[in-house]
Amino acid sequence: MAQPLILTLKLDDATFVRLDALRRAHYPPERNQVPAHLTLFHALPGERKSLLRPMLEEAARRQRKIPLAFKGVKSLGGGVALTVEAPALSALRRDLADEFAPFLTAQDNAGFRPHVTLQNKVTTAEAETLRRELTTALRPFEGRGEGLILWRYLGGPWQREAVFPFRG
């Protein structure tokens, strides 16, 4: 059985650089094996890649770039994330979930709350300190989703399999 696939949103360069710098600053370095990302699906079946790929190509071809609003800081218990408001992203994710319905895990069926994790795998006290710090220091900002990235999960690190740019 092939390693699972992960689908993330491709962020515009400036937003990615900003979020990845925050992640590198706050995520435990020994556990930070992937760049900053906004996950759409956590575990699509790797053996279905040839079926999923044309679906993703078509979805990206139809999709305009998506405005993203990074407005809040969210506790993950043992970590911290930035929340994202993006109605067009939620609509795209819902459409993809309908297409992927037979393949979705319980986690991917549980609903979509877009966020970018900046810190994880720390104590609740460490996470709460960062949450308070970011809540005070970080002002809301905007970014853009510019495509989809399909990754293969390698037991920790991820390998980029394909990028599907949005039109326009």
TIVO-2410 file (N, C-alpha, C; in nm, 3 decimals):
# residues 168
REC num residu      c1      c2      c3 atome chaine
REC   1      M   0.085  -0.119   0.000     N      A
REC   1      M   0.000   0.000   0.000    CA      A
REC   1      M   0.090   0.125   0.000     C      A
REC   2      A   0.058   0.220  -0.086     N      A
REC   2      A   0.138   0.342  -0.101    CA      A
REC   2      A   0.121   0.434   0.020     C      A
REC   3      Q   0.225   0.512   0.047     N      A
REC   3      Q   0.218   0.612   0.154    CA      A
REC   3      Q   0.104   0.709   0.124     C      A
REC   4      P   0.035   0.761   0.228     N      A
REC   4      P  -0.076   0.854   0.205    CA      A
REC   4      P  -0.030   0.984   0.141     C      A
REC   5      L  -0.127   1.053   0.083     N      A
REC   5      L  -0.105   1.183   0.021    CA      A
REC   5      L  -0.170   1.291   0.106     C      A
REC   6      I  -0.108   1.406   0.108     N      A
REC   6      I  -0.159   1.522   0.182    CA      A
REC   6      I  -0.181   1.632   0.080     C      A
REC   7      L  -0.293   1.703   0.091     N      A
REC   7      L  -0.321   1.814   0.000    CA      A
REC   7      L  -0.321   1.943   0.080     C      A
REC   8      T  -0.238   2.039   0.035     N      A
REC   8      T  -0.230   2.169   0.101    CA      A
REC   8      T  -0.259   2.280   0.001     C      A
REC   9      L  -0.282   2.398   0.054     N      A
REC   9      L  -0.300   2.517  -0.029    CA      A
REC   9      L  -0.163   2.578  -0.057     C      A
REC  10      K  -0.137   2.614  -0.181     N      A
REC  10      K  -0.014   2.686  -0.215    CA      A
REC  10      K  -0.037   2.833  -0.181     C      A
REC  11      L   0.044   2.885  -0.092     N      A
REC  11      L   0.033   3.025  -0.049    CA      A
REC  11      L   0.117   3.113  -0.140     C      A
REC  12      D   0.079   3.240  -0.152     N      A
REC  12      D   0.165   3.334  -0.224    CA      A
REC  12      D   0.299   3.343  -0.152     C      A
REC  13      D   0.402   3.381  -0.226     N      A
REC  13      D   0.539   3.377  -0.173    CA      A
REC  13      D   0.557   3.459  -0.045     C      A
REC  14      A   0.506   3.581  -0.042     N      A
REC  14      A   0.526   3.667   0.075    CA      A
REC  14      A   0.460   3.608   0.199     C      A
REC  15      T   0.340   3.556   0.183     N      A
REC  15      T   0.269   3.495   0.296    CA      A
REC  15      T   0.342   3.370   0.343     C      A
REC  16      F   0.385   3.287   0.248     N      A
REC  16      F   0.458   3.166   0.286    CA      A
REC  16      F   0.585   3.200   0.365     C      A
REC  17      V   0.663   3.296   0.316     N      A
REC  17      V   0.788   3.333   0.383    CA      A
REC  17      V   0.758   3.381   0.525     C      A
REC  18      R   0.656   3.462   0.541     N      A
REC  18      R   0.620   3.513   0.674    CA      A
REC  18      R   0.580   3.400   0.768     C      A
REC  19      L   0.492   3.311   0.721     N      A
REC  19      L   0.443   3.203   0.805    CA      A
REC  19      L   0.552   3.099   0.834     C      A
REC  20      D   0.635   3.072   0.735     N      A
REC  20      D   0.741   2.973   0.756    CA      A
REC  20      D   0.844   3.026   0.856     C      A
REC  21      A   0.872   3.156   0.853     N      A
REC  21      A   0.964   3.215   0.951    CA      A
REC  21      A   0.906   3.202   1.092     C      A
REC  22      L   0.776   3.225   1.107     N      A
REC  22      L   0.712   3.209   1.238    CA      A
REC  22      L   0.717   3.064   1.283     C      A
REC  23      R   0.692   2.973   1.190     N      A
REC  23      R   0.696   2.830   1.226    CA      A
REC  23      R   0.838   2.790   1.269     C      A
REC  24      R   0.939   2.831   1.193     N      A
REC  24      R   1.077   2.797   1.229    CA      A
REC  24      R   1.117   2.858   1.363     C      A
REC  25      A   1.062   2.974   1.394     N      A
REC  25      A   1.096   3.040   1.521    CA      A
REC  25      A   1.031   2.971   1.641     C      A
REC  26      H   0.915   2.907   1.621     N      A
REC  26      H   0.838   2.859   1.737    CA      A
REC  26      H   0.815   2.708   1.741     C      A
REC  27      Y   0.833   2.639   1.633     N      A
REC  27      Y   0.812   2.494   1.632    CA      A
REC  27      Y   0.939   2.427   1.683     C      A
REC  28      P   0.930   2.326   1.767     N      A
REC  28      P   1.052   2.259   1.812    CA      A
REC  28      P   1.135   2.211   1.691     C      A
REC  29      P   1.258   2.257   1.677     N      A
REC  29      P   1.336   2.229   1.556    CA      A
REC  29      P   1.351   2.080   1.525     C      A
REC  30      E   1.364   1.998   1.628     N      A
REC  30      E   1.382   1.855   1.604    CA      A
REC  30      E   1.256   1.788   1.551     C      A
REC  31      R   1.143   1.856   1.558     N      A
REC  31      R   1.016   1.800   1.511    CA      A
REC  31      R   0.964   1.870   1.386     C      A
REC  32      N   1.026   1.980   1.348     N      A
REC  32      N   0.978   2.060   1.235    CA      A
REC  32      N   1.034   2.004   1.104     C      A
REC  33      Q   0.962   1.910   1.046     N      A
REC  33      Q   1.010   1.841   0.927    CA      A
REC  33      Q   0.945   1.890   0.798     C      A
REC  34      V   0.847   1.979   0.809     N      A
REC  34      V   0.778   2.029   0.690    CA      A
REC  34      V   0.766   2.181   0.698     C      A
REC  35      P   0.754   2.248   0.585     N      A
REC  35      P   0.739   2.394   0.588    CA      A
REC  35      P   0.598   2.434   0.634     C      A
REC  36      A   0.580   2.563   0.658     N      A
REC  36      A   0.448   2.614   0.693    CA      A
REC  36      A   0.349   2.575   0.583     C      A
REC  37      H   0.228   2.540   0.624     N      A
REC  37      H   0.129   2.492   0.527    CA      A
REC  37      H  -0.012   2.506   0.583     C      A
REC  38      L  -0.107   2.507   0.493     N      A
REC  38      L  -0.249   2.505   0.528    CA      A
REC  38      L  -0.305   2.376   0.467     C      A
REC  39      T  -0.334   2.280   0.552     N      A
REC  39      T  -0.377   2.148   0.506    CA      A
REC  39      T  -0.524   2.149   0.469     C      A
REC  40      L  -0.553   2.093   0.351     N      A
REC  40      L  -0.690   2.074   0.307    CA      A
REC  40      L  -0.737   1.931   0.336     C      A
REC  41      F  -0.648   1.834   0.310     N      A
REC  41      F  -0.677   1.693   0.339    CA      A
REC  41      F  -0.551   1.629   0.396     C      A
REC  42      H  -0.568   1.556   0.504     N      A
REC  42      H  -0.456   1.499   0.578    CA      A
REC  42      H  -0.408   1.364   0.528     C      A
REC  43      A  -0.497   1.284   0.468     N      A
REC  43      A  -0.457   1.148   0.431    CA      A
REC  43      A  -0.543   1.095   0.317     C      A
REC  44      L  -0.505   1.131   0.196     N      A
REC  44      L  -0.571   1.073   0.079    CA      A
REC  44      L  -0.493   0.946   0.041     C      A
REC  45      P  -0.561   0.848  -0.017     N      A
REC  45      P  -0.492   0.721  -0.045    CA      A
REC  45      P  -0.385   0.735  -0.154     C      A
REC  46      G  -0.262   0.702  -0.117     N      A
REC  46      G  -0.151   0.713  -0.211    CA      A
REC  46      G  -0.167   0.629  -0.335     C      A
REC  47      E  -0.232   0.514  -0.322     N      A
REC  47      E  -0.251   0.426  -0.437    CA      A
REC  47      E  -0.355   0.481  -0.535     C      A
REC  48      R  -0.423   0.589  -0.498     N      A
REC  48      R  -0.524   0.651  -0.586    CA      A
REC  48      R  -0.471   0.778  -0.653     C      A
REC  49      K  -0.341   0.801  -0.647     N      A
REC  49      K  -0.283   0.925  -0.702    CA      A
REC  49      K  -0.323   0.946  -0.848     C      A
REC  50      S  -0.320   0.842  -0.929     N      A
REC  50      S  -0.353   0.858  -1.071    CA      A
REC  50      S  -0.499   0.896  -1.091     C      A
REC  51      L  -0.585   0.862  -0.999     N      A
REC  51      L  -0.726   0.902  -1.005    CA      A
REC  51      L  -0.744   1.044  -0.951     C      A
REC  52      L  -0.672   1.078  -0.844     N      A
REC  52      L  -0.686   1.209  -0.780    CA      A
REC  52      L  -0.627   1.321  -0.865     C      A
REC  53      R  -0.517   1.293  -0.931     N      A
REC  53      R  -0.444   1.397  -1.005    CA      A
REC  53      R  -0.532   1.472  -1.108     C      A
REC  54      P  -0.608   1.403  -1.196     N      A
REC  54      P  -0.692   1.477  -1.290    CA      A
REC  54      P  -0.802   1.558  -1.221     C      A
REC  55      M  -0.851   1.508  -1.108     N      A
REC  55      M  -0.952   1.582  -1.032    CA      A
REC  55      M  -0.893   1.713  -0.980     C      A
REC  56      L  -0.769   1.706  -0.931     N      A
REC  56      L  -0.702   1.826  -0.879    CA      A
REC  56      L  -0.667   1.923  -0.991     C      A
REC  57      E  -0.623   1.871  -1.102     N      A
REC  57      E  -0.593   1.957  -1.218    CA      A
REC  57      E  -0.717   2.035  -1.261     C      A
REC  58      E  -0.829   1.967  -1.269     N      A
REC  58      E  -0.954   2.032  -1.311    CA      A
REC  58      E  -1.001   2.134  -1.207     C      A
REC  59      A  -0.996   2.097  -1.080     N      A
REC  59      A  -1.038   2.191  -0.975    CA      A
REC  59      A  -0.952   2.316  -0.977     C      A
REC  60      A  -0.821   2.302  -0.993     N      A
REC  60      A  -0.730   2.417  -0.996    CA      A
REC  60      A  -0.754   2.501  -1.121     C      A
REC  61      R  -0.779   2.436  -1.233     N      A
REC  61      R  -0.803   2.509  -1.358    CA      A
REC  61      R  -0.927   2.599  -1.347     C      A
REC  62      R  -1.027   2.556  -1.274     N      A
REC  62      R  -1.152   2.633  -1.257    CA      A
REC  62      R  -1.140   2.742  -1.150     C      A
REC  63      Q  -1.042   2.731  -1.062     N      A
REC  63      Q  -1.036   2.816  -0.942    CA      A
REC  63      Q  -0.952   2.942  -0.964     C      A
REC  64      R  -1.008   3.056  -0.928     N      A
REC  64      R  -0.930   3.180  -0.923    CA      A
REC  64      R  -0.850   3.182  -0.793     C      A
REC  65      K  -0.747   3.267  -0.789     N      A
REC  65      K  -0.670   3.283  -0.666    CA      A
REC  65      K  -0.764   3.323  -0.553     C      A
REC  66      I  -0.732   3.277  -0.434     N      A
REC  66      I  -0.823   3.290  -0.320    CA      A
REC  66      I  -0.769   3.389  -0.218     C      A
REC  67      P  -0.846   3.494  -0.186     N      A
REC  67      P  -0.803   3.585  -0.079    CA      A
REC  67      P  -0.813   3.515   0.057     C      A
REC  68      L  -0.710   3.536   0.139     N      A
REC  68      L  -0.703   3.477   0.272    CA      A
REC  68      L  -0.689   3.588   0.375     C      A
REC  69      A  -0.761   3.578   0.484     N      A
REC  69      A  -0.749   3.673   0.595    CA      A
REC  69      A  -0.701   3.598   0.719     C      A
REC  70      F  -0.581   3.632   0.764     N      A
REC  70      F  -0.524   3.573   0.885    CA      A
REC  70      F  -0.563   3.666   0.999     C      A
REC  71      K  -0.661   3.623   1.078     N      A
REC  71      K  -0.722   3.715   1.173    CA      A
REC  71      K  -0.705   3.680   1.319     C      A
REC  72      G  -0.670   3.557   1.351     N      A
REC  72      G  -0.668   3.522   1.491    CA      A
REC  72      G  -0.563   3.418   1.525     C      A
REC  73      V  -0.541   3.403   1.653     N      A
REC  73      V  -0.448   3.305   1.707    CA      A
REC  73      V  -0.532   3.202   1.781     C      A
REC  74      K  -0.503   3.076   1.756     N      A
REC  74      K  -0.583   2.966   1.810    CA      A
REC  74      K  -0.495   2.872   1.890     C      A
REC  75      S  -0.543   2.831   2.006     N      A
REC  75      S  -0.473   2.732   2.087    CA      A
REC  75      S  -0.500   2.593   2.031     C      A
REC  76      L  -0.396   2.512   2.024     N      A
REC  76      L  -0.409   2.371   1.984    CA      A
REC  76      L  -0.381   2.281   2.105     C      A
REC  77      G  -0.386   2.338   2.223     N      A
REC  77      G  -0.351   2.262   2.343    CA      A
REC  77      G  -0.200   2.264   2.360     C      A
REC  78      G  -0.131   2.179   2.286     N      A
REC  78      G   0.015   2.174   2.290    CA      A
REC  78      G   0.077   2.249   2.175     C      A
REC  79      G   0.009   2.352   2.128     N      A
REC  79      G   0.061   2.432   2.017    CA      A
REC  79      G  -0.027   2.551   1.986     C      A
REC  80      V   0.009   2.623   1.880     N      A
REC  80      V  -0.059   2.746   1.842    CA      A
REC  80      V  -0.070   2.751   1.690     C      A
REC  81      A  -0.183   2.804   1.643     N      A
REC  81      A  -0.204   2.821   1.499    CA      A
REC  81      A  -0.264   2.957   1.471     C      A
REC  82      L  -0.248   3.002   1.347     N      A
REC  82      L  -0.319   3.122   1.300    CA      A
REC  82      L  -0.443   3.076   1.227     C      A
REC  83      T  -0.555   3.138   1.260     N      A
REC  83      T  -0.680   3.105   1.193    CA      A
REC  83      T  -0.690   3.182   1.062     C      A
REC  84      V  -0.759   3.122   0.967     N      A
REC  84      V  -0.772   3.179   0.833    CA      A
REC  84      V  -0.920   3.189   0.799     C      A
REC  85      E  -0.961   3.307   0.755     N      A
REC  85      E  -1.096   3.325   0.702    CA      A
REC  85      E  -1.085   3.334   0.551     C      A
REC  86      A  -1.160   3.247   0.483     N      A
REC  86      A  -1.153   3.241   0.337    CA      A
REC  86      A  -1.273   3.164   0.285     C      A
REC  87      P  -1.387   3.231   0.264     N      A
REC  87      P  -1.506   3.160   0.216    CA      A
REC  87      P  -1.482   3.083   0.086     C      A
REC  88      A  -1.404   3.140  -0.006     N      A
REC  88      A  -1.378   3.070  -0.133    CA      A
REC  88      A  -1.297   2.943  -0.110     C      A
REC  89      L  -1.208   2.945  -0.012     N      A
REC  89      L  -1.130   2.826   0.020    CA      A
REC  89      L  -1.221   2.718   0.079     C      A
REC  90      S  -1.309   2.759   0.168     N      A
REC  90      S  -1.402   2.662   0.227    CA      A
REC  90      S  -1.490   2.600   0.120     C      A
REC  91      A  -1.533   2.679   0.023     N      A
REC  91      A  -1.616   2.627  -0.087    CA      A
REC  91      A  -1.537   2.528  -0.172     C      A
REC  92      L  -1.412   2.562  -0.206     N      A
REC  92      L  -1.328   2.471  -0.283    CA      A
REC  92      L  -1.307   2.341  -0.206     C      A
REC  93      R  -1.277   2.351  -0.081     N      A
REC  93      R  -1.251   2.232   0.001    CA      A
REC  93      R  -1.377   2.144   0.007     C      A
REC  94      R  -1.494   2.207   0.020     N      A
REC  94      R  -1.620   2.133   0.024    CA      A
REC  94      R  -1.643   2.058  -0.109     C      A
REC  95      D  -1.615   2.126  -0.221     N      A
REC  95      D  -1.630   2.061  -0.353    CA      A
REC  95      D  -1.535   1.942  -0.367     C      A
REC  96      L  -1.411   1.961  -0.324     N      A
REC  96      L  -1.314   1.851  -0.331    CA      A
REC  96      L  -1.356   1.736  -0.239     C      A
REC  97      A  -1.407   1.768  -0.121     N      A
REC  97      A  -1.451   1.664  -0.028    CA      A
REC  97      A  -1.563   1.581  -0.091     C      A
REC  98      D  -1.651   1.646  -0.165     N      A
REC  98      D  -1.758   1.572  -0.234    CA      A
REC  98      D  -1.699   1.475  -0.336     C      A
REC  99      E  -1.599   1.520  -0.410     N      A
REC  99      E  -1.535   1.434  -0.510    CA      A
REC  99      E  -1.455   1.321  -0.446     C      A
REC 100      F  -1.393   1.351  -0.332     N      A
REC 100      F  -1.307   1.253  -0.266    CA      A
REC 100      F  -1.383   1.167  -0.164     C      A
REC 101      A  -1.513   1.185  -0.153     N      A
REC 101      A  -1.592   1.122  -0.046    CA      A
REC 101      A  -1.558   0.974  -0.020     C      A
REC 102      P  -1.544   0.892  -0.123     N      A
REC 102      P  -1.516   0.750  -0.094    CA      A
REC 102      P  -1.379   0.726  -0.029     C      A
REC 103      F  -1.290   0.823  -0.036     N      A
REC 103      F  -1.153   0.804   0.011    CA      A
REC 103      F  -1.123   0.874   0.144     C      A
REC 104      L  -1.216   0.951   0.196     N      A
REC 104      L  -1.185   1.036   0.310    CA      A
REC 104      L  -1.178   0.959   0.442     C      A
REC 105      T  -1.080   0.996   0.522     N      A
REC 105      T  -1.065   0.940   0.656    CA      A
REC 105      T  -1.161   1.013   0.749     C      A
REC 106      A  -1.175   0.962   0.869     N      A
REC 106      A  -1.260   1.028   0.969    CA      A
REC 106      A  -1.211   1.169   0.995     C      A
REC 107      Q  -1.079   1.189   1.002     N      A
REC 107      Q  -1.023   1.322   1.026    CA      A
REC 107      Q  -1.062   1.419   0.915     C      A
REC 108      D  -1.054   1.374   0.790     N      A
REC 108      D  -1.087   1.462   0.678    CA      A
REC 108      D  -1.237   1.480   0.660     C      A
REC 109      N  -1.316   1.394   0.720     N      A
REC 109      N  -1.461   1.408   0.717    CA      A
REC 109      N  -1.513   1.492   0.833     C      A
REC 110      A  -1.427   1.524   0.928     N      A
REC 110      A  -1.470   1.588   1.052    CA      A
REC 110      A  -1.498   1.737   1.040     C      A
REC 111      G  -1.478   1.795   0.924     N      A
REC 111      G  -1.500   1.939   0.908    CA      A
REC 111      G  -1.370   2.009   0.878     C      A
REC 112      F  -1.382   2.133   0.837     N      A
REC 112      F  -1.265   2.210   0.792    CA      A
REC 112      F  -1.260   2.340   0.868     C      A
REC 113      R  -1.152   2.359   0.941     N      A
REC 113      R  -1.126   2.484   1.013    CA      A
REC 113      R  -0.988   2.531   0.970     C      A
REC 114      P  -0.983   2.613   0.865     N      A
REC 114      P  -0.852   2.648   0.807    CA      A
REC 114      P  -0.762   2.721   0.907     C      A
REC 115      H  -0.637   2.674   0.912     N      A
REC 115      H  -0.538   2.733   1.001    CA      A
REC 115      H  -0.400   2.693   0.953     C      A
REC 116      V  -0.301   2.766   1.003     N      A
REC 116      V  -0.160   2.733   0.979    CA      A
REC 116      V  -0.096   2.715   1.116     C      A
REC 117      T  -0.044   2.595   1.141     N      A
REC 117      T   0.018   2.564   1.269    CA      A
REC 117      T   0.158   2.625   1.275     C      A
REC 118      L   0.180   2.704   1.379     N      A
REC 118      L   0.311   2.768   1.399    CA      A
REC 118      L   0.393   2.697   1.507     C      A
REC 119      Q   0.324   2.626   1.594     N      A
REC 119      Q   0.390   2.557   1.704    CA      A
REC 119      Q   0.307   2.435   1.741     C      A
REC 120      N   0.375   2.325   1.771     N      A
REC 120      N   0.306   2.204   1.814    CA      A
REC 120      N   0.405   2.118   1.892     C      A
REC 121      K   0.352   2.020   1.964     N      A
REC 121      K   0.436   1.926   2.039    CA      A
REC 121      K   0.516   1.994   2.150     C      A
REC 122      V   0.454   2.094   2.214     N      A
REC 122      V   0.516   2.161   2.329    CA      A
REC 122      V   0.421   2.148   2.448     C      A
REC 123      T   0.464   2.194   2.564     N      A
REC 123      T   0.376   2.188   2.681    CA      A
REC 123      T   0.264   2.290   2.664     C      A
REC 124      T   0.157   2.265   2.735     N      A
REC 124      T   0.043   2.358   2.731    CA      A
REC 124      T   0.086   2.497   2.779     C      A
REC 125      A   0.173   2.504   2.878     N      A
REC 125      A   0.221   2.633   2.929    CA      A
REC 125      A   0.301   2.708   2.822     C      A
REC 126      E   0.390   2.637   2.751     N      A
REC 126      E   0.467   2.702   2.643    CA      A
REC 126      E   0.373   2.753   2.534     C      A
REC 127      A   0.276   2.671   2.498     N      A
REC 127      A   0.182   2.710   2.394    CA      A
REC 127      A   0.100   2.832   2.437     C      A
REC 128      E   0.057   2.833   2.561     N      A
REC 128      E  -0.023   2.946   2.610    CA      A
REC 128      E   0.059   3.075   2.612     C      A
REC 129      T   0.187   3.065   2.646     N      A
REC 129      T   0.275   3.182   2.643    CA      A
REC 129      T   0.284   3.238   2.502     C      A
REC 130      L   0.305   3.152   2.403     N      A
REC 130      L   0.312   3.198   2.265    CA      A
REC 130      L   0.178   3.252   2.217     C      A
REC 131      R   0.069   3.186   2.255     N      A
REC 131      R  -0.064   3.234   2.213    CA      A
REC 131      R  -0.086   3.377   2.263     C      A
REC 132      R  -0.055   3.402   2.388     N      A
REC 132      R  -0.072   3.537   2.443    CA      A
REC 132      R   0.019   3.637   2.372     C      A
REC 133      E   0.144   3.597   2.348     N      A
REC 133      E   0.240   3.684   2.281    CA      A
REC 133      E   0.192   3.721   2.140     C      A
REC 134      L   0.151   3.622   2.064     N      A
REC 134      L   0.106   3.648   1.926    CA      A
REC 134      L  -0.025   3.725   1.922     C      A
REC 135      T  -0.114   3.697   2.017     N      A
REC 135      T  -0.241   3.769   2.022    CA      A
REC 135      T  -0.216   3.919   2.039     C      A
REC 136      T  -0.116   3.953   2.117     N      A
REC 136      T  -0.082   4.094   2.140    CA      A
REC 136      T  -0.001   4.153   2.024     C      A
REC 137      A   0.096   4.079   1.973     N      A
REC 137      A   0.193   4.133   1.878    CA      A
REC 137      A   0.150   4.125   1.731     C      A
REC 138      L   0.075   4.023   1.697     N      A
REC 138      L   0.045   3.998   1.556    CA      A
REC 138      L  -0.082   4.068   1.513     C      A
REC 139      R  -0.072   4.150   1.413     N      A
REC 139      R  -0.188   4.219   1.358    CA      A
REC 139      R  -0.246   4.136   1.245     C      A
REC 140      P  -0.378   4.142   1.224     N      A
REC 140      P  -0.437   4.069   1.112    CA      A
REC 140      P  -0.368   4.108   0.981     C      A
REC 141      F  -0.355   4.011   0.891     N      A
REC 141      F  -0.296   4.040   0.761    CA      A
REC 141      F  -0.363   3.953   0.655     C      A
REC 142      E  -0.337   3.987   0.531     N      A
REC 142      E  -0.399   3.915   0.421    CA      A
REC 142      E  -0.294   3.845   0.337     C      A
REC 143      G  -0.336   3.741   0.272     N      A
REC 143      G  -0.252   3.666   0.181    CA      A
REC 143      G  -0.339   3.613   0.067     C      A
REC 144      R  -0.283   3.519  -0.005     N      A
REC 144      R  -0.355   3.465  -0.120    CA      A
REC 144      R  -0.320   3.318  -0.139     C      A
REC 145      G  -0.420   3.239  -0.169     N      A
REC 145      G  -0.400   3.101  -0.209    CA      A
REC 145      G  -0.385   3.098  -0.360     C      A
REC 146      E  -0.277   3.036  -0.408     N      A
REC 146      E  -0.247   3.041  -0.552    CA      A
REC 146      E  -0.251   2.905  -0.620     C      A
REC 147      G  -0.283   2.801  -0.546     N      A
REC 147      G  -0.288   2.669  -0.607    CA      A
REC 147      G  -0.299   2.561  -0.501     C      A
REC 148      L  -0.282   2.438  -0.545     N      A
REC 148      L  -0.285   2.321  -0.459    CA      A
REC 148      L  -0.150   2.250  -0.467     C      A
REC 149      I  -0.107   2.194  -0.356     N      A
REC 149      I   0.017   2.115  -0.355    CA      A
REC 149      I  -0.017   1.976  -0.301     C      A
REC 150      L   0.021   1.875  -0.376     N      A
REC 150      L   0.002   1.737  -0.334    CA      A
REC 150      L   0.136   1.684  -0.283     C      A
REC 151      W   0.134   1.630  -0.163     N      A
REC 151      W   0.254   1.579  -0.097    CA      A
REC 151      W   0.238   1.431  -0.067     C      A
REC 152      R   0.347   1.359  -0.061     N      A
REC 152      R   0.347   1.221  -0.014    CA      A
REC 152      R   0.405   1.220   0.127     C      A
REC 153      Y   0.332   1.158   0.220     N      A
REC 153      Y   0.377   1.147   0.358    CA      A
REC 153      Y   0.481   1.036   0.368     C      A
REC 154      L   0.596   1.069   0.423     N      A
REC 154      L   0.707   0.973   0.432    CA      A
REC 154      L   0.739   0.936   0.577     C      A
REC 155      G   0.636   0.928   0.660     N      A
REC 155      G   0.658   0.889   0.799    CA      A
REC 155      G   0.712   1.000   0.887     C      A
REC 156      G   0.704   1.120   0.846     N      A
REC 156      G   0.755   1.239   0.916    CA      A
REC 156      G   0.769   1.349   0.814     C      A
REC 157      P   0.877   1.346   0.735     N      A
REC 157      P   0.889   1.446   0.628    CA      A
REC 157      P   0.788   1.419   0.516     C      A
REC 158      W   0.769   1.519   0.432     N      A
REC 158      W   0.680   1.508   0.316    CA      A
REC 158      W   0.764   1.528   0.190     C      A
REC 159      Q   0.718   1.466   0.083     N      A
REC 159      Q   0.780   1.484  -0.049    CA      A
REC 159      Q   0.677   1.547  -0.142     C      A
REC 160      R   0.715   1.658  -0.204     N      A
REC 160      R   0.623   1.725  -0.296    CA      A
REC 160      R   0.605   1.638  -0.420     C      A
REC 161      E   0.479   1.609  -0.453     N      A
REC 161      E   0.447   1.525  -0.567    CA      A
REC 161      E   0.404   1.608  -0.688     C      A
REC 162      A   0.323   1.713  -0.664     N      A
REC 162      A   0.272   1.793  -0.775    CA      A
REC 162      A   0.218   1.925  -0.722     C      A
REC 163      V   0.222   2.026  -0.811     N      A
REC 163      V   0.164   2.157  -0.782    CA      A
REC 163      V   0.062   2.184  -0.890     C      A
REC 164      F  -0.056   2.233  -0.849     N      A
REC 164      F  -0.166   2.264  -0.941    CA      A
REC 164      F  -0.200   2.411  -0.925     C      A
REC 165      P  -0.147   2.501  -1.012     N      A
REC 165      P  -0.173   2.644  -0.995    CA      A
REC 165      P  -0.318   2.678  -1.030     C      A
REC 166      F  -0.372   2.775  -0.957     N      A
REC 166      F  -0.503   2.829  -0.990    CA      A
REC 166      F  -0.490   2.919  -1.112     C      A
REC 167      R  -0.600   2.939  -1.181     N      A
REC 167      R  -0.597   3.025  -1.299    CA      A
REC 167      R  -0.596   3.171  -1.256     C      A
REC 168      G  -0.554   3.257  -1.347     N      A
REC 168      G  -0.562   3.402  -1.323    CA      A
REC 168      G  -0.454   3.458  -1.236     C      A
***
